[in-house]
Amino acid sequence: MSTPIEVLFHHGANCSCEQCQRVVKPFQSGKFLSKAEIDEINGNIQALVHENRKLQAMVEKLTEEKVLAQQAAQEQAVAVAKAEQEVEEEEAPKQATQNPNPKSVTITIDTSNLVYIAVIVVLLIMVLKK
């Protein structure tokens, strides 16, 4: 049984006309549902509340696990960064004493002595031709 909309809006809450007494008053008193139906609804509500609590506990547990995992990842990243920094600090003095790149070979030519060598070679050639 439903309450007609026009009755609810046409009359006030304390109206004493016949139509309001027949339609609105039982609705306000909660007499449209039997006690068994109300008990069933209350049972369903309690079951939903219980299920909601379980789901909320699961969500909280997952949230805590996610936070712990993020903290562990951050701590591991910090530890790795510190380890890398320590390795770099230990290798820095070793690299300073060694060549920067042991595979590379640099050849330097002193051009100041090259002129003297060229003059001596030219003189030797002239002496040998005579």
PETA-V549070 format. One record per residue. PHI is phi in radians with two decimals (999 if undefined). OMEGA is omega in whole degrees, -180 to 180 (none if undefined). NEAR is the number of other C-alpha atoms within 10 Angstrom. Layout:
# PETA-V549070
phi;omega;near
PHI;OMEGA;NEAR
PHI;OMEGA;NEAR
This chain:
# PETA-V549070
phi;omega;near
999;-178;7
-2.02;179;8
-1.57;178;13
-1.14;-178;10
-1.07;-176;8
-1.12;179;8
-1.22;-179;13
-1.15;-178;13
-1.56;-177;9
-1.38;-176;10
-1.88;178;14
-1.41;-178;11
-1.19;-178;12
-1.88;-179;10
-1.23;-178;13
-1.96;178;13
-1.25;-174;9
-1.10;-178;9
-1.16;179;12
-1.18;179;20
-1.13;-177;13
-1.44;-172;12
-1.84;-171;17
-1.43;-175;22
-1.04;178;16
-1.11;179;14
-1.16;179;16
-1.23;-179;10
-1.46;-180;8
1.39;-177;10
-1.58;180;10
-1.32;-180;14
-1.88;177;12
-1.40;-178;10
-1.10;179;10
-1.12;178;9
-1.15;178;11
-1.12;178;13
-1.12;178;12
-1.11;179;12
-1.12;178;12
-1.10;177;12
-1.09;177;12
-1.10;179;12
-1.10;179;12
-1.11;178;12
-1.12;178;12
-1.15;178;12
-1.10;179;12
-1.09;178;12
-1.11;178;12
-1.10;179;12
-1.09;179;12
-1.09;180;12
-1.14;179;12
-1.11;178;12
-1.12;178;12
-1.12;180;12
-1.11;179;12
-1.10;180;12
-1.12;179;12
-1.11;179;12
-1.12;179;12
-1.10;179;12
-1.10;180;12
-1.15;179;12
-1.13;179;12
-1.12;179;12
-1.13;178;12
-1.14;178;12
-1.13;179;12
-1.12;179;12
-1.13;178;12
-1.14;179;12
-1.12;179;12
-1.16;179;12
-1.11;178;12
-1.14;180;12
-1.12;178;12
-1.13;179;12
-1.10;179;12
-1.12;179;12
-1.10;178;12
-1.09;180;12
-1.14;178;12
-1.14;178;12
-1.12;179;11
-1.12;179;11
-1.17;179;11
-1.27;-178;11
-1.42;-178;11
-1.05;178;11
-1.15;179;10
-1.14;-179;10
-1.24;180;11
-1.19;-180;9
-1.40;-180;8
-1.59;173;9
-1.13;180;10
-1.04;178;9
-2.45;-174;8
-1.17;-179;7
-1.48;-177;6
-1.52;179;7
-2.13;178;7
-1.96;178;4
-1.96;178;5
-2.04;179;6
-2.05;179;7
-1.49;-175;8
-1.41;180;9
-1.20;178;8
-1.42;-178;9
-1.11;179;11
-1.12;180;11
-1.12;179;10
-1.12;180;12
-1.10;180;11
-1.14;179;11
-1.15;179;12
-1.10;179;12
-1.09;178;11
-1.14;178;12
-1.10;179;11
-1.10;180;11
-1.13;-179;10
-1.20;-179;9
-1.21;-179;8
-1.37;-178;7
-1.30;none;5
